[in-house]
Amino acid sequence: GTLHEGLSDLDLPALLYCGSNDGFYAGAERAAGEMPGAQFEPLVGLDHLAAVLKADVALPHIRGFLLDQA
């Protein structure tokens, strides 16, 4: 199977985010598009490590997502 196999069966709220300069960006965006309950948030200008380390950029998206689920 592939990494994306079965994603369309995951009908649950999910937030996927990825730095726009991350090599995983296209795959993460595609995965979110295949998951019915997912949303994708690009973190513009960040690479993989920066997307993890720059909480000030990622946390507003995470917080908003969690508040929408409450």
CHARMM internal coordinates of N, CA and C (Angstrom, degrees):
IC EDIT
DIST 1 N 1 CA 1.4507
DIST 1 CA 1 C 1.5136
ANGL 1 N 1 CA 1 C 110.55
DIST 1 C 2 N 1.3056
ANGL 1 CA 1 C 2 N 114.29
DIHE 1 N 1 CA 1 C 2 N 170.98
DIST 2 N 2 CA 1.4544
ANGL 1 C 2 N 2 CA 120.89
DIHE 1 CA 1 C 2 N 2 CA 178.32
DIST 2 CA 2 C 1.5259
ANGL 2 N 2 CA 2 C 109.63
DIHE 1 C 2 N 2 CA 2 C -108.08
DIST 2 C 3 N 1.2910
ANGL 2 CA 2 C 3 N 115.74
DIHE 2 N 2 CA 2 C 3 N 168.10
DIST 3 N 3 CA 1.4547
ANGL 2 C 3 N 3 CA 121.19
DIHE 2 CA 2 C 3 N 3 CA 178.59
DIST 3 CA 3 C 1.5303
ANGL 3 N 3 CA 3 C 111.29
DIHE 2 C 3 N 3 CA 3 C -58.64
DIST 3 C 4 N 1.3096
ANGL 3 CA 3 C 4 N 117.55
DIHE 3 N 3 CA 3 C 4 N -34.09
DIST 4 N 4 CA 1.4589
ANGL 3 C 4 N 4 CA 121.65
DIHE 3 CA 3 C 4 N 4 CA -175.49
DIST 4 CA 4 C 1.5294
ANGL 4 N 4 CA 4 C 113.19
DIHE 3 C 4 N 4 CA 4 C -88.32
DIST 4 C 5 N 1.3005
ANGL 4 CA 4 C 5 N 117.78
DIHE 4 N 4 CA 4 C 5 N -6.88
DIST 5 N 5 CA 1.4583
ANGL 4 C 5 N 5 CA 120.99
DIHE 4 CA 4 C 5 N 5 CA -178.57
DIST 5 CA 5 C 1.5251
ANGL 5 N 5 CA 5 C 110.29
DIHE 4 C 5 N 5 CA 5 C -62.45
DIST 5 C 6 N 1.3198
ANGL 5 CA 5 C 6 N 116.83
DIHE 5 N 5 CA 5 C 6 N 128.71
DIST 6 N 6 CA 1.4545
ANGL 5 C 6 N 6 CA 121.83
DIHE 5 CA 5 C 6 N 6 CA 176.78
DIST 6 CA 6 C 1.5173
ANGL 6 N 6 CA 6 C 114.96
DIHE 5 C 6 N 6 CA 6 C 87.29
DIST 6 C 7 N 1.3237
ANGL 6 CA 6 C 7 N 118.89
DIHE 6 N 6 CA 6 C 7 N -3.58
DIST 7 N 7 CA 1.4635
ANGL 6 C 7 N 7 CA 119.88
DIHE 6 CA 6 C 7 N 7 CA -178.64
DIST 7 CA 7 C 1.5263
ANGL 7 N 7 CA 7 C 112.28
DIHE 6 C 7 N 7 CA 7 C -62.82
DIST 7 C 8 N 1.3164
ANGL 7 CA 7 C 8 N 117.18
DIHE 7 N 7 CA 7 C 8 N -33.85
DIST 8 N 8 CA 1.4674
ANGL 7 C 8 N 8 CA 119.58
DIHE 7 CA 7 C 8 N 8 CA -179.25
DIST 8 CA 8 C 1.5255
ANGL 8 N 8 CA 8 C 111.71
DIHE 7 C 8 N 8 CA 8 C -66.40
DIST 8 C 9 N 1.3350
ANGL 8 CA 8 C 9 N 117.21
DIHE 8 N 8 CA 8 C 9 N -16.22
DIST 9 N 9 CA 1.4619
ANGL 8 C 9 N 9 CA 121.25
DIHE 8 CA 8 C 9 N 9 CA 177.17
DIST 9 CA 9 C 1.5277
ANGL 9 N 9 CA 9 C 112.39
DIHE 8 C 9 N 9 CA 9 C -84.67
DIST 9 C 10 N 1.3131
ANGL 9 CA 9 C 10 N 118.20
DIHE 9 N 9 CA 9 C 10 N -11.36
DIST 10 N 10 CA 1.4654
ANGL 9 C 10 N 10 CA 122.14
DIHE 9 CA 9 C 10 N 10 CA -177.85
DIST 10 CA 10 C 1.5236
ANGL 10 N 10 CA 10 C 109.50
DIHE 9 C 10 N 10 CA 10 C -87.70
DIST 10 C 11 N 1.3105
ANGL 10 CA 10 C 11 N 116.32
DIHE 10 N 10 CA 10 C 11 N 80.72
DIST 11 N 11 CA 1.4557
ANGL 10 C 11 N 11 CA 121.54
DIHE 10 CA 10 C 11 N 11 CA -178.13
DIST 11 CA 11 C 1.5246
ANGL 11 N 11 CA 11 C 109.12
DIHE 10 C 11 N 11 CA 11 C -93.94
DIST 11 C 12 N 1.3163
ANGL 11 CA 11 C 12 N 115.10
DIHE 11 N 11 CA 11 C 12 N 78.60
DIST 12 N 12 CA 1.4546
ANGL 11 C 12 N 12 CA 121.73
DIHE 11 CA 11 C 12 N 12 CA 179.73
DIST 12 CA 12 C 1.5122
ANGL 12 N 12 CA 12 C 108.25
DIHE 11 C 12 N 12 CA 12 C -150.32
DIST 12 C 13 N 1.3326
ANGL 12 CA 12 C 13 N 116.86
DIHE 12 N 12 CA 12 C 13 N 156.34
DIST 13 N 13 CA 1.4601
ANGL 12 C 13 N 13 CA 118.22
DIHE 12 CA 12 C 13 N 13 CA 179.86
DIST 13 CA 13 C 1.5294
ANGL 13 N 13 CA 13 C 110.53
DIHE 12 C 13 N 13 CA 13 C -62.62
DIST 13 C 14 N 1.3087
ANGL 13 CA 13 C 14 N 115.68
DIHE 13 N 13 CA 13 C 14 N 133.79
DIST 14 N 14 CA 1.4643
ANGL 13 C 14 N 14 CA 120.49
DIHE 13 CA 13 C 14 N 14 CA 179.30
DIST 14 CA 14 C 1.5169
ANGL 14 N 14 CA 14 C 108.60
DIHE 13 C 14 N 14 CA 14 C -151.34
DIST 14 C 15 N 1.3079
ANGL 14 CA 14 C 15 N 114.98
DIHE 14 N 14 CA 14 C 15 N 143.57
DIST 15 N 15 CA 1.4570
ANGL 14 C 15 N 15 CA 121.62
DIHE 14 CA 14 C 15 N 15 CA 174.30
DIST 15 CA 15 C 1.5142
ANGL 15 N 15 CA 15 C 107.59
DIHE 14 C 15 N 15 CA 15 C -117.50
DIST 15 C 16 N 1.3104
ANGL 15 CA 15 C 16 N 115.92
DIHE 15 N 15 CA 15 C 16 N 122.81
DIST 16 N 16 CA 1.4529
ANGL 15 C 16 N 16 CA 121.42
DIHE 15 CA 15 C 16 N 16 CA 173.43
DIST 16 CA 16 C 1.5176
ANGL 16 N 16 CA 16 C 106.48
DIHE 15 C 16 N 16 CA 16 C -115.11
DIST 16 C 17 N 1.3248
ANGL 16 CA 16 C 17 N 116.25
DIHE 16 N 16 CA 16 C 17 N 130.72
DIST 17 N 17 CA 1.4570
ANGL 16 C 17 N 17 CA 120.00
DIHE 16 CA 16 C 17 N 17 CA 175.59
DIST 17 CA 17 C 1.5143
ANGL 17 N 17 CA 17 C 108.55
DIHE 16 C 17 N 17 CA 17 C -133.74
DIST 17 C 18 N 1.3218
ANGL 17 CA 17 C 18 N 114.59
DIHE 17 N 17 CA 17 C 18 N 152.68
DIST 18 N 18 CA 1.4516
ANGL 17 C 18 N 18 CA 119.45
DIHE 17 CA 17 C 18 N 18 CA -175.67
DIST 18 CA 18 C 1.5214
ANGL 18 N 18 CA 18 C 108.73
DIHE 17 C 18 N 18 CA 18 C -159.65
DIST 18 C 19 N 1.3102
ANGL 18 CA 18 C 19 N 115.70
DIHE 18 N 18 CA 18 C 19 N 143.42
DIST 19 N 19 CA 1.4538
ANGL 18 C 19 N 19 CA 120.40
DIHE 18 CA 18 C 19 N 19 CA 175.41
DIST 19 CA 19 C 1.5233
ANGL 19 N 19 CA 19 C 110.73
DIHE 18 C 19 N 19 CA 19 C -67.27
DIST 19 C 20 N 1.3199
ANGL 19 CA 19 C 20 N 115.80
DIHE 19 N 19 CA 19 C 20 N 139.98
DIST 20 N 20 CA 1.4656
ANGL 19 C 20 N 20 CA 119.26
DIHE 19 CA 19 C 20 N 20 CA -178.22
DIST 20 CA 20 C 1.5269
ANGL 20 N 20 CA 20 C 112.71
DIHE 19 C 20 N 20 CA 20 C -66.40
DIST 20 C 21 N 1.3278
ANGL 20 CA 20 C 21 N 118.30
DIHE 20 N 20 CA 20 C 21 N -17.53
DIST 21 N 21 CA 1.4624
ANGL 20 C 21 N 21 CA 122.08
DIHE 20 CA 20 C 21 N 21 CA 177.36
DIST 21 CA 21 C 1.5250
ANGL 21 N 21 CA 21 C 112.45
DIHE 20 C 21 N 21 CA 21 C -101.99
DIST 21 C 22 N 1.3179
ANGL 21 CA 21 C 22 N 116.47
DIHE 21 N 21 CA 21 C 22 N 16.25
DIST 22 N 22 CA 1.4623
ANGL 21 C 22 N 22 CA 122.97
DIHE 21 CA 21 C 22 N 22 CA 179.71
DIST 22 CA 22 C 1.5257
ANGL 22 N 22 CA 22 C 109.10
DIHE 21 C 22 N 22 CA 22 C -90.01
DIST 22 C 23 N 1.3115
ANGL 22 CA 22 C 23 N 117.13
DIHE 22 N 22 CA 22 C 23 N 137.70
DIST 23 N 23 CA 1.4592
ANGL 22 C 23 N 23 CA 121.13
DIHE 22 CA 22 C 23 N 23 CA 177.63
DIST 23 CA 23 C 1.5235
ANGL 23 N 23 CA 23 C 113.05
DIHE 22 C 23 N 23 CA 23 C -62.67
DIST 23 C 24 N 1.3237
ANGL 23 CA 23 C 24 N 117.78
DIHE 23 N 23 CA 23 C 24 N -18.93
DIST 24 N 24 CA 1.4649
ANGL 23 C 24 N 24 CA 122.35
DIHE 23 CA 23 C 24 N 24 CA 179.00
DIST 24 CA 24 C 1.5288
ANGL 24 N 24 CA 24 C 112.62
DIHE 23 C 24 N 24 CA 24 C -89.10
DIST 24 C 25 N 1.3219
ANGL 24 CA 24 C 25 N 117.73
DIHE 24 N 24 CA 24 C 25 N -1.28
DIST 25 N 25 CA 1.4664
ANGL 24 C 25 N 25 CA 121.92
DIHE 24 CA 24 C 25 N 25 CA -172.76
DIST 25 CA 25 C 1.5341
ANGL 25 N 25 CA 25 C 112.59
DIHE 24 C 25 N 25 CA 25 C -54.26
DIST 25 C 26 N 1.3029
ANGL 25 CA 25 C 26 N 117.54
DIHE 25 N 25 CA 25 C 26 N -54.64
DIST 26 N 26 CA 1.4693
ANGL 25 C 26 N 26 CA 120.29
DIHE 25 CA 25 C 26 N 26 CA -176.25
DIST 26 CA 26 C 1.5254
ANGL 26 N 26 CA 26 C 111.02
DIHE 25 C 26 N 26 CA 26 C -60.34
DIST 26 C 27 N 1.3244
ANGL 26 CA 26 C 27 N 117.42
DIHE 26 N 26 CA 26 C 27 N -41.24
DIST 27 N 27 CA 1.4507
ANGL 26 C 27 N 27 CA 120.92
DIHE 26 CA 26 C 27 N 27 CA 179.40
DIST 27 CA 27 C 1.5151
ANGL 27 N 27 CA 27 C 112.66
DIHE 26 C 27 N 27 CA 27 C -66.71
DIST 27 C 28 N 1.3273
ANGL 27 CA 27 C 28 N 117.16
DIHE 27 N 27 CA 27 C 28 N -39.31
DIST 28 N 28 CA 1.4635
ANGL 27 C 28 N 28 CA 120.89
DIHE 27 CA 27 C 28 N 28 CA 178.79
DIST 28 CA 28 C 1.5249
ANGL 28 N 28 CA 28 C 110.64
DIHE 27 C 28 N 28 CA 28 C -66.72
DIST 28 C 29 N 1.3177
ANGL 28 CA 28 C 29 N 116.34
DIHE 28 N 28 CA 28 C 29 N -42.43
DIST 29 N 29 CA 1.4620
ANGL 28 C 29 N 29 CA 120.20
DIHE 28 CA 28 C 29 N 29 CA 178.70
DIST 29 CA 29 C 1.5320
ANGL 29 N 29 CA 29 C 110.46
DIHE 28 C 29 N 29 CA 29 C -63.92
DIST 29 C 30 N 1.3033
ANGL 29 CA 29 C 30 N 115.52
DIHE 29 N 29 CA 29 C 30 N -42.08
DIST 30 N 30 CA 1.4717
ANGL 29 C 30 N 30 CA 120.14
DIHE 29 CA 29 C 30 N 30 CA 178.63
DIST 30 CA 30 C 1.5232
ANGL 30 N 30 CA 30 C 110.56
DIHE 29 C 30 N 30 CA 30 C -64.44
DIST 30 C 31 N 1.3220
ANGL 30 CA 30 C 31 N 117.53
DIHE 30 N 30 CA 30 C 31 N -44.10
DIST 31 N 31 CA 1.4688
ANGL 30 C 31 N 31 CA 121.54
DIHE 30 CA 30 C 31 N 31 CA 179.62
DIST 31 CA 31 C 1.5218
ANGL 31 N 31 CA 31 C 110.49
DIHE 30 C 31 N 31 CA 31 C -58.98
DIST 31 C 32 N 1.3252
ANGL 31 CA 31 C 32 N 117.00
DIHE 31 N 31 CA 31 C 32 N -45.02
DIST 32 N 32 CA 1.4643
ANGL 31 C 32 N 32 CA 120.29
DIHE 31 CA 31 C 32 N 32 CA 179.13
DIST 32 CA 32 C 1.5239
ANGL 32 N 32 CA 32 C 110.93
DIHE 31 C 32 N 32 CA 32 C -62.52
DIST 32 C 33 N 1.3170
ANGL 32 CA 32 C 33 N 117.00
DIHE 32 N 32 CA 32 C 33 N -37.27
DIST 33 N 33 CA 1.4593
ANGL 32 C 33 N 33 CA 120.83
DIHE 32 CA 32 C 33 N 33 CA 178.74
DIST 33 CA 33 C 1.5131
ANGL 33 N 33 CA 33 C 113.38
DIHE 32 C 33 N 33 CA 33 C -67.67
DIST 33 C 34 N 1.3095
ANGL 33 CA 33 C 34 N 117.09
DIHE 33 N 33 CA 33 C 34 N -24.77
DIST 34 N 34 CA 1.4639
ANGL 33 C 34 N 34 CA 121.20
DIHE 33 CA 33 C 34 N 34 CA -179.40
DIST 34 CA 34 C 1.5259
ANGL 34 N 34 CA 34 C 112.56
DIHE 33 C 34 N 34 CA 34 C -88.81
DIST 34 C 35 N 1.3215
ANGL 34 CA 34 C 35 N 117.26
DIHE 34 N 34 CA 34 C 35 N -15.01
DIST 35 N 35 CA 1.4655
ANGL 34 C 35 N 35 CA 121.40
DIHE 34 CA 34 C 35 N 35 CA -179.07
DIST 35 CA 35 C 1.5314
ANGL 35 N 35 CA 35 C 108.61
DIHE 34 C 35 N 35 CA 35 C -95.69
DIST 35 C 36 N 1.3369
ANGL 35 CA 35 C 36 N 117.94
DIHE 35 N 35 CA 35 C 36 N 119.40
DIST 36 N 36 CA 1.4652
ANGL 35 C 36 N 36 CA 120.55
DIHE 35 CA 35 C 36 N 36 CA -175.27
DIST 36 CA 36 C 1.5295
ANGL 36 N 36 CA 36 C 114.49
DIHE 35 C 36 N 36 CA 36 C -56.02
DIST 36 C 37 N 1.3155
ANGL 36 CA 36 C 37 N 118.97
DIHE 36 N 36 CA 36 C 37 N -36.08
DIST 37 N 37 CA 1.4578
ANGL 36 C 37 N 37 CA 121.17
DIHE 36 CA 36 C 37 N 37 CA -175.92
DIST 37 CA 37 C 1.5087
ANGL 37 N 37 CA 37 C 114.62
DIHE 36 C 37 N 37 CA 37 C -100.76
DIST 37 C 38 N 1.3161
ANGL 37 CA 37 C 38 N 117.53
DIHE 37 N 37 CA 37 C 38 N 14.27
DIST 38 N 38 CA 1.4638
ANGL 37 C 38 N 38 CA 120.34
DIHE 37 CA 37 C 38 N 38 CA -173.84
DIST 38 CA 38 C 1.5198
ANGL 38 N 38 CA 38 C 112.03
DIHE 37 C 38 N 38 CA 38 C -97.87
DIST 38 C 39 N 1.3088
ANGL 38 CA 38 C 39 N 114.38
DIHE 38 N 38 CA 38 C 39 N 152.31
DIST 39 N 39 CA 1.4595
ANGL 38 C 39 N 39 CA 120.87
DIHE 38 CA 38 C 39 N 39 CA 168.14
DIST 39 CA 39 C 1.5225
ANGL 39 N 39 CA 39 C 107.50
DIHE 38 C 39 N 39 CA 39 C -127.44
DIST 39 C 40 N 1.3153
ANGL 39 CA 39 C 40 N 114.63
DIHE 39 N 39 CA 39 C 40 N 151.45
DIST 40 N 40 CA 1.4581
ANGL 39 C 40 N 40 CA 121.50
DIHE 39 CA 39 C 40 N 40 CA -177.43
DIST 40 CA 40 C 1.5150
ANGL 40 N 40 CA 40 C 109.25
DIHE 39 C 40 N 40 CA 40 C -117.97
DIST 40 C 41 N 1.3204
ANGL 40 CA 40 C 41 N 116.21
DIHE 40 N 40 CA 40 C 41 N 132.09
DIST 41 N 41 CA 1.4587
ANGL 40 C 41 N 41 CA 121.88
DIHE 40 CA 40 C 41 N 41 CA 177.08
DIST 41 CA 41 C 1.5253
ANGL 41 N 41 CA 41 C 109.58
DIHE 40 C 41 N 41 CA 41 C -121.09
DIST 41 C 42 N 1.3222
ANGL 41 CA 41 C 42 N 117.05
DIHE 41 N 41 CA 41 C 42 N 112.28
DIST 42 N 42 CA 1.4632
ANGL 41 C 42 N 42 CA 119.58
DIHE 41 CA 41 C 42 N 42 CA 175.07
DIST 42 CA 42 C 1.5265
ANGL 42 N 42 CA 42 C 110.23
DIHE 41 C 42 N 42 CA 42 C -77.66
DIST 42 C 43 N 1.2998
ANGL 42 CA 42 C 43 N 116.04
DIHE 42 N 42 CA 42 C 43 N 137.43
DIST 43 N 43 CA 1.4628
ANGL 42 C 43 N 43 CA 121.54
DIHE 42 CA 42 C 43 N 43 CA 174.90
DIST 43 CA 43 C 1.5256
ANGL 43 N 43 CA 43 C 106.49
DIHE 42 C 43 N 43 CA 43 C -104.26
DIST 43 C 44 N 1.3097
ANGL 43 CA 43 C 44 N 114.97
DIHE 43 N 43 CA 43 C 44 N 95.07
DIST 44 N 44 CA 1.4620
ANGL 43 C 44 N 44 CA 123.01
DIHE 43 CA 43 C 44 N 44 CA -169.41
DIST 44 CA 44 C 1.5267
ANGL 44 N 44 CA 44 C 111.38
DIHE 43 C 44 N 44 CA 44 C -61.58
DIST 44 C 45 N 1.3284
ANGL 44 CA 44 C 45 N 114.42
DIHE 44 N 44 CA 44 C 45 N 128.94
DIST 45 N 45 CA 1.4529
ANGL 44 C 45 N 45 CA 122.08
DIHE 44 CA 44 C 45 N 45 CA 174.29
DIST 45 CA 45 C 1.5137
ANGL 45 N 45 CA 45 C 115.57
DIHE 44 C 45 N 45 CA 45 C 84.47
DIST 45 C 46 N 1.3509
ANGL 45 CA 45 C 46 N 117.58
DIHE 45 N 45 CA 45 C 46 N -1.65
DIST 46 N 46 CA 1.4620
ANGL 45 C 46 N 46 CA 120.17
DIHE 45 CA 45 C 46 N 46 CA -177.32
DIST 46 CA 46 C 1.5257
ANGL 46 N 46 CA 46 C 111.39
DIHE 45 C 46 N 46 CA 46 C -99.72
DIST 46 C 47 N 1.3263
ANGL 46 CA 46 C 47 N 115.72
DIHE 46 N 46 CA 46 C 47 N 146.29
DIST 47 N 47 CA 1.4583
ANGL 46 C 47 N 47 CA 120.31
DIHE 46 CA 46 C 47 N 47 CA 171.77
DIST 47 CA 47 C 1.5324
ANGL 47 N 47 CA 47 C 107.80
DIHE 46 C 47 N 47 CA 47 C -94.91
DIST 47 C 48 N 1.3133
ANGL 47 CA 47 C 48 N 116.91
DIHE 47 N 47 CA 47 C 48 N -172.35
DIST 48 N 48 CA 1.4617
ANGL 47 C 48 N 48 CA 121.27
DIHE 47 CA 47 C 48 N 48 CA -174.53
DIST 48 CA 48 C 1.5284
ANGL 48 N 48 CA 48 C 112.09
DIHE 47 C 48 N 48 CA 48 C -59.81
DIST 48 C 49 N 1.3041
ANGL 48 CA 48 C 49 N 117.23
DIHE 48 N 48 CA 48 C 49 N -50.29
DIST 49 N 49 CA 1.4596
ANGL 48 C 49 N 49 CA 120.75
DIHE 48 CA 48 C 49 N 49 CA -177.65
DIST 49 CA 49 C 1.5227
ANGL 49 N 49 CA 49 C 111.67
DIHE 48 C 49 N 49 CA 49 C -66.42
DIST 49 C 50 N 1.3108
ANGL 49 CA 49 C 50 N 117.00
DIHE 49 N 49 CA 49 C 50 N -42.96
DIST 50 N 50 CA 1.4647
ANGL 49 C 50 N 50 CA 120.31
DIHE 49 CA 49 C 50 N 50 CA -179.67
DIST 50 CA 50 C 1.5301
ANGL 50 N 50 CA 50 C 111.05
DIHE 49 C 50 N 50 CA 50 C -63.21
DIST 50 C 51 N 1.3306
ANGL 50 CA 50 C 51 N 117.94
DIHE 50 N 50 CA 50 C 51 N -35.80
DIST 51 N 51 CA 1.4633
ANGL 50 C 51 N 51 CA 120.81
DIHE 50 CA 50 C 51 N 51 CA 178.76
DIST 51 CA 51 C 1.5239
ANGL 51 N 51 CA 51 C 111.01
DIHE 50 C 51 N 51 CA 51 C -63.68
DIST 51 C 52 N 1.3125
ANGL 51 CA 51 C 52 N 117.13
DIHE 51 N 51 CA 51 C 52 N -30.32
DIST 52 N 52 CA 1.4594
ANGL 51 C 52 N 52 CA 121.82
DIHE 51 CA 51 C 52 N 52 CA 177.53
DIST 52 CA 52 C 1.5261
ANGL 52 N 52 CA 52 C 110.78
DIHE 51 C 52 N 52 CA 52 C -80.22
DIST 52 C 53 N 1.3144
ANGL 52 CA 52 C 53 N 116.94
DIHE 52 N 52 CA 52 C 53 N -41.98
DIST 53 N 53 CA 1.4614
ANGL 52 C 53 N 53 CA 121.38
DIHE 52 CA 52 C 53 N 53 CA -172.83
DIST 53 CA 53 C 1.5277
ANGL 53 N 53 CA 53 C 114.75
DIHE 52 C 53 N 53 CA 53 C -83.02
DIST 53 C 54 N 1.3121
ANGL 53 CA 53 C 54 N 118.20
DIHE 53 N 53 CA 53 C 54 N -25.70
DIST 54 N 54 CA 1.4607
ANGL 53 C 54 N 54 CA 120.90
DIHE 53 CA 53 C 54 N 54 CA -176.35
DIST 54 CA 54 C 1.5301
ANGL 54 N 54 CA 54 C 110.21
DIHE 53 C 54 N 54 CA 54 C -91.69
DIST 54 C 55 N 1.3275
ANGL 54 CA 54 C 55 N 114.87
DIHE 54 N 54 CA 54 C 55 N 74.02
DIST 55 N 55 CA 1.4616
ANGL 54 C 55 N 55 CA 121.17
DIHE 54 CA 54 C 55 N 55 CA -178.48
DIST 55 CA 55 C 1.5251
ANGL 55 N 55 CA 55 C 111.66
DIHE 54 C 55 N 55 CA 55 C -58.83
DIST 55 C 56 N 1.3324
ANGL 55 CA 55 C 56 N 117.51
DIHE 55 N 55 CA 55 C 56 N -31.26
DIST 56 N 56 CA 1.4587
ANGL 55 C 56 N 56 CA 120.09
DIHE 55 CA 55 C 56 N 56 CA -179.44
DIST 56 CA 56 C 1.5240
ANGL 56 N 56 CA 56 C 112.31
DIHE 55 C 56 N 56 CA 56 C -63.22
DIST 56 C 57 N 1.3191
ANGL 56 CA 56 C 57 N 117.53
DIHE 56 N 56 CA 56 C 57 N -22.78
DIST 57 N 57 CA 1.4617
ANGL 56 C 57 N 57 CA 122.00
DIHE 56 CA 56 C 57 N 57 CA 178.08
DIST 57 CA 57 C 1.5360
ANGL 57 N 57 CA 57 C 110.61
DIHE 56 C 57 N 57 CA 57 C -89.75
DIST 57 C 58 N 1.3162
ANGL 57 CA 57 C 58 N 117.26
DIHE 57 N 57 CA 57 C 58 N -43.09
DIST 58 N 58 CA 1.4623
ANGL 57 C 58 N 58 CA 121.51
DIHE 57 CA 57 C 58 N 58 CA -175.78
DIST 58 CA 58 C 1.5341
ANGL 58 N 58 CA 58 C 113.32
DIHE 57 C 58 N 58 CA 58 C -78.51
DIST 58 C 59 N 1.3236
ANGL 58 CA 58 C 59 N 117.69
DIHE 58 N 58 CA 58 C 59 N -38.50
DIST 59 N 59 CA 1.4653
ANGL 58 C 59 N 59 CA 120.46
DIHE 58 CA 58 C 59 N 59 CA -172.82
DIST 59 CA 59 C 1.5256
ANGL 59 N 59 CA 59 C 115.37
DIHE 58 C 59 N 59 CA 59 C -60.10
DIST 59 C 60 N 1.3041
ANGL 59 CA 59 C 60 N 120.78
DIHE 59 N 59 CA 59 C 60 N -37.90
DIST 60 N 60 CA 1.4682
ANGL 59 C 60 N 60 CA 117.97
DIHE 59 CA 59 C 60 N 60 CA 176.80
DIST 60 CA 60 C 1.5317
ANGL 60 N 60 CA 60 C 112.71
DIHE 59 C 60 N 60 CA 60 C -59.64
DIST 60 C 61 N 1.3224
ANGL 60 CA 60 C 61 N 117.48
DIHE 60 N 60 CA 60 C 61 N -36.66
DIST 61 N 61 CA 1.4632
ANGL 60 C 61 N 61 CA 121.15
DIHE 60 CA 60 C 61 N 61 CA 177.51
DIST 61 CA 61 C 1.5284
ANGL 61 N 61 CA 61 C 110.33
DIHE 60 C 61 N 61 CA 61 C -68.31
DIST 61 C 62 N 1.3164
ANGL 61 CA 61 C 62 N 116.01
DIHE 61 N 61 CA 61 C 62 N -43.20
DIST 62 N 62 CA 1.4626
ANGL 61 C 62 N 62 CA 120.67
DIHE 61 CA 61 C 62 N 62 CA -179.80
DIST 62 CA 62 C 1.5205
ANGL 62 N 62 CA 62 C 109.65
DIHE 61 C 62 N 62 CA 62 C -65.56
DIST 62 C 63 N 1.3031
ANGL 62 CA 62 C 63 N 117.06
DIHE 62 N 62 CA 62 C 63 N -46.40
DIST 63 N 63 CA 1.4659
ANGL 62 C 63 N 63 CA 121.79
DIHE 62 CA 62 C 63 N 63 CA 179.66
DIST 63 CA 63 C 1.5316
ANGL 63 N 63 CA 63 C 110.26
DIHE 62 C 63 N 63 CA 63 C -59.63
DIST 63 C 64 N 1.3035
ANGL 63 CA 63 C 64 N 117.85
DIHE 63 N 63 CA 63 C 64 N -47.23
DIST 64 N 64 CA 1.4608
ANGL 63 C 64 N 64 CA 121.74
DIHE 63 CA 63 C 64 N 64 CA 178.87
DIST 64 CA 64 C 1.5185
ANGL 64 N 64 CA 64 C 112.26
DIHE 63 C 64 N 64 CA 64 C -60.03
DIST 64 C 65 N 1.3151
ANGL 64 CA 64 C 65 N 116.18
DIHE 64 N 64 CA 64 C 65 N -42.84
DIST 65 N 65 CA 1.4531
ANGL 64 C 65 N 65 CA 120.85
DIHE 64 CA 64 C 65 N 65 CA 177.94
DIST 65 CA 65 C 1.5267
ANGL 65 N 65 CA 65 C 111.00
DIHE 64 C 65 N 65 CA 65 C -61.10
DIST 65 C 66 N 1.3243
ANGL 65 CA 65 C 66 N 116.58
DIHE 65 N 65 CA 65 C 66 N -47.17
DIST 66 N 66 CA 1.4648
ANGL 65 C 66 N 66 CA 120.26
DIHE 65 CA 65 C 66 N 66 CA -179.05
DIST 66 CA 66 C 1.5211
ANGL 66 N 66 CA 66 C 111.85
DIHE 65 C 66 N 66 CA 66 C -65.40
DIST 66 C 67 N 1.3179
ANGL 66 CA 66 C 67 N 117.99
DIHE 66 N 66 CA 66 C 67 N -38.43
DIST 67 N 67 CA 1.4610
ANGL 66 C 67 N 67 CA 120.43
DIHE 66 CA 66 C 67 N 67 CA 177.79
DIST 67 CA 67 C 1.5239
ANGL 67 N 67 CA 67 C 111.36
DIHE 66 C 67 N 67 CA 67 C -65.78
DIST 67 C 68 N 1.3194
ANGL 67 CA 67 C 68 N 117.54
DIHE 67 N 67 CA 67 C 68 N -34.57
DIST 68 N 68 CA 1.4705
ANGL 67 C 68 N 68 CA 121.17
DIHE 67 CA 67 C 68 N 68 CA 176.44
DIST 68 CA 68 C 1.5226
ANGL 68 N 68 CA 68 C 111.72
DIHE 67 C 68 N 68 CA 68 C -66.28
DIST 68 C 69 N 1.3243
ANGL 68 CA 68 C 69 N 117.60
DIHE 68 N 68 CA 68 C 69 N -24.57
DIST 69 N 69 CA 1.4687
ANGL 68 C 69 N 69 CA 121.75
DIHE 68 CA 68 C 69 N 69 CA -178.16
DIST 69 CA 69 C 1.5331
ANGL 69 N 69 CA 69 C 111.69
DIHE 68 C 69 N 69 CA 69 C -86.09
DIST 69 C 70 N 1.3168
ANGL 69 CA 69 C 70 N 116.97
DIHE 69 N 69 CA 69 C 70 N -16.53
DIST 70 N 70 CA 1.4815
ANGL 69 C 70 N 70 CA 120.60
DIHE 69 CA 69 C 70 N 70 CA -175.66
DIST 70 CA 70 C 1.5154
ANGL 70 N 70 CA 70 C 111.65
DIHE 69 C 70 N 70 CA 70 C -74.28
END
COOR INIT
IC SEED 1 N 1 CA 1 C
IC BUILD
